Amino acid sequence: MNYLEFKFLIEPVQPASEILIAELGLAGFESFVENEDGITAYIPKEEFEAESLAGIHILQSNEFEISFTQTEIEQVNWNTEWEKNFHPIIVNTECGVRAPFHPKPEVKYDIVIEPKMSFGTGHHATTHMMIEFLLKHDLEDKKVLDMGCGTGVLAIVAEKKGASAVDAIDIDNWCYQNTLENVERNECCKISVFEGGAELLKDKSYDTIIANINRNILLEDISTYISCLETGGELYLSGFYSKDIPSIKEECEKHQLVYDDFLERDEWVALRFLKKN
């Protein structure tokens, strides 16, 4: 069976790549490879209908610039393609993120992730920075929320760092299913995985909240996060650029959060806020 290969050039790459992968998955695309300029997506030629692209809403969005080329290719061994494009990483010499086929590194925290269609291998700057933050701060016996969990990698790091309970939530079914798989793969027993959005946070309470999503969703949901954050708790936010810091800080400070720390990587940023009263 021959396949069609679609190479999408995206500006800015995130969060558009994550959204596009989710929409293409619903349209029948089977495999994806992320790169610094966008994504490459594959679908069996006999299953592709040109009009299905008309239903990909992000392609009509004014928020992103997306173009693509289409090529017919011979049948592909997807496992081989994925293995060629997924390389292990080490964060701060302490935490390794790798696929099951990679050798185990000499690190304190060894995370094994098979991302499939989900976002969050640690390679993207935002995920990398969030892992840096979690390594830097104490999570022992804390209740943690990983909002927009993707592959579940941050939830897994939180448990390995001593969190007493972790909720991992994502609105995308692919991410929900993938997080369940990765939680089991890493033999985690303190992570509960849920499919949905901020509506699931009613009557919840956390010491630490991690939200690596995108600027618009963060601005919409920050007040909800704060409502379930314990006094003395910490909120980690990423998924946006340095130019977005003023609007993020304004929204957090409007709800009496105190700005505490900042990381920047490849033009992306991550912020830490504290709830002091």
C-alpha positions, 0 to 999 in steps of 0.5 A: 500500500502506498502512502501520501506524505504531507510536509507542513511548514508551521509558524509559530511551530507550537502550539500549532503542531500539537493542534494540527496533529490532533486534527489530522489524527481525527481525519485518518492520518496515521503517523507523524514526525515532528521537526523544527519547522513543523510536522510530516504526516502520513496517510494511506493513499486509498484512505485520503480524501482531499475534502477532509483537509477542509475540515482541519480548522487550524489550516484556516486559522489566522493565528498561524501560518501553515503551508504544505506539500504532498508526495506519494511514497512507497510503504513505510516501516513506521517503527523504523521512521519513528526510531530514527527521529526520536533521540534520548535527552538528559535534563540537568544531568539528573533526568533522562527521557528516552524511548523503550529501545534506547539504552538506560542512562546513568541518571537519577530519574529514568523516564521511558516515553513512547509518544506516538501522537502526543506532545511532550517528549522533553525535546520541545523547549517548554517541556524541557524547561518544565522538567528543569523546574520540577528538578529544581524544587521539592515535590515530596508528599505534594499533591500535583496537577499536570494540566495538558499532560500530553505524554504524561512525562511531567506527571511521571517526573513529579511522582519520581520526585516524591509527589504523594498524588498526581492528576494528569489531565488532557482534553485530547483522547490520544494524549489521555490514552498515551499517558495511561500507557506511559504511566504503566510503562514507568510503573507509576502508582500515584498518577490518576489520568483524566480526559477533559479540561478545566471543568474537571478541577471543580472541588480539587486541591493541589500544592503544585500545578503544572500547565504547559499549554498555550497562551490563550488557554492559560489566560482563560484558565489561570483563575480556575487553576488558582482556585484549586491551588493551596496557600503556599502552593506553586504554579508553573506555566509554559507554552508561550513566548517572552512577548507573552510574559506581561499578559501572563504576569498580569493575569496571575498577579490579578489573582494575588499570585507572586512571580518567583522565577523564569526560564527561557529556551529557544525563545520559549519561556516558563514562569513560576508563581507562588500563592502566598495568601 
